[in-house]
Amino acid sequence: MTEVIHFKKSDRAFEAYGDDPKKASIARLVGPEHSKTMGADIARFDDCSIAWTVLYDELIVTLEGKFRLRVGDEVFDTVPGDVLWVPKGTALAYEGDGATVFYALDPVDWRTRQA
């Protein structure tokens, strides 16, 4: 794709992520249909802990609320404007209190590569 896309906040649709859609959700933005290299989404986390091992490099920017990233015994507490770099293969848990984050990942086709 070679054109600019405007993802308007008013058009954003969140889908459930994890076990409780009221506590964690994702609005999909840039996927393989848009880019051959990077992906990007917006996620919300509220009073939850979502365990995951990232299968890609990830950059997380806290937009609202308090976001936490647990990596083993280490906890990264963030506030709006803070940025986290997470290398591929990191086992973690996404947590938050009214948190909204933007994240970008590379490669966008990580699911296909893992198959």
Secondary structure, DSSP 8 states (H G I E B T S, - for coil): --S-----GGG---EE-SS-TTTEEEEEEE-TTT-SS-EEEEEEESSEEEEEE-SSEEEEEEEEEEEEEEETTEEEEE-TT-EEEE-TT-EEEEEEEEEEEEEEEE-TTHHHHH-
